[in-house]
């Protein structure tokens, strides 16, 4: 198969295995698609609701771009890895924009404060908060 031929001679063949890597990436991207669909259904991109699923989708997209870029790097496809890095940067800027708008709206009393938040460390020294369920 394509995956065996491409990644059979890399570290993915020994740990965690090519099939496990493929299926875990496929499941992860399916979950991201579902959260993106929830974002569209809820209309979070319009700014009338808290961007809960949108934030989770963008953050998951960052991890997906890292995983895909790592695979490109392993197979020495550096042009594709650079393209994925640019997508990563665009997604990170978008996430920063969504988070800053969410904080402004919450500070203005537009959305109720006190929602559960999970802090994820950022590689640049700051942190992004991911909104969870209102509690």
N, C-alpha and C positions, 0 to 999 in steps of 0.2 A: 504494500500500500504506500501511498504518498508519505504518510507520517513516518512509517518505518524506514523508508529510503532516505528521508530528509534528516530525521533525528536519531536514526539508529546508531550513529557513530559519536553521539554527543553524550553528555552526562545525563541527559533525560532518559537515555536507554537503560541506565543502571539504577537511577533513583529519580523519581518515583516509578519510572517506567513510561514508555511512550503511550500506551493505551490509557493509563491513569491520567497522564498529563492532558491528553486529548479530551477525555470525557469530563475531567474537572473543569477545563476551560470552556467546554461546550455548555455544561450546566451553569457555570458562573455567568456566561454571556446570556443565557436564557433568562436567568434571574434579573439581570440588568435590563433586558428587554421588557420584562414584566413591570419593573419599577418605572421604566420610561412610559409604559402604557398607563400606569396609574397616574403619573404626572400629567399626561395629556387628558385623561378622563377628569381629574380633579381641577384642571386648569391652573395649576400652580405657576406656570410661566406667565400668567396674566398679572400676578402680583396681588390678587385679591385674597389669597389664602397663604398660610405659611408654606414655604417650599420644603416640605419634609421629604417627600419621595424624590424630588428633583435633586436635593442635596445628596441623598443616598445614591442616586443614579450617577451623579457626577463623580462622587468619591469612588464608587465601584469602577467607573470608567477609567479612573487614574490607575487603579490596580490592574485592570485589564490591559491597558496600554503598556504597563511595565512588563507584564507577563509576555505579551506578544513581542515587545521589543527585545526581551531577553532571548526569545526563540530566534528572532532575526539575527541577533548578535552571535548566537551559538552557531548558526549556519553561515556566518560571514556575509550576510546580506545587509551591508551597512547602509545602503541607500534606504531600504525599507525601515531599518531601525531608526534612521534620522527622521523619516516621515512620521513614524510613531511617536518619536520624541516631540515633534512639533505639535501633533495632536494632543499629547500629554500637556504641553505648555498652554495650548488654547483651552483645554478643559480646566486646568488649574486657574487660569485667569477668570474663566466663567464661574467657577466655584467661588472664587474670591468675591466676585461681583454679587452673586446670589447671597453669600453670607453677609456681606456688608449691608445689602438692602434688607435682609431679615433682621439684623441687629438694629437698624434705623427704625424699621416698622415696629419692632417690639419696644424700643425706647419711646416711641411716640404713642404707645398704648393701643396700637392698631391690632395687635395680637396679644393674647394673654401671656403673661410671664409665668415662669415656674414650670415650663415643660421640661421633661427629662432631656438632658443633653449628654452626649458622649464626646469626650475630648480626644481627638486624634492628633498626635504630634506631627508637625510638618517638618520637612527636611531643612527648612530655612530658619528654624528656631521659634516660630510662632505656632499657634495651633488653630485648627478649625473645629468648630463645634457642629456636630451632627444632631439635628433635632430628632427626637424620638416620639414616643407617645406622650400625649398630654397627660400630666399626672396631678 
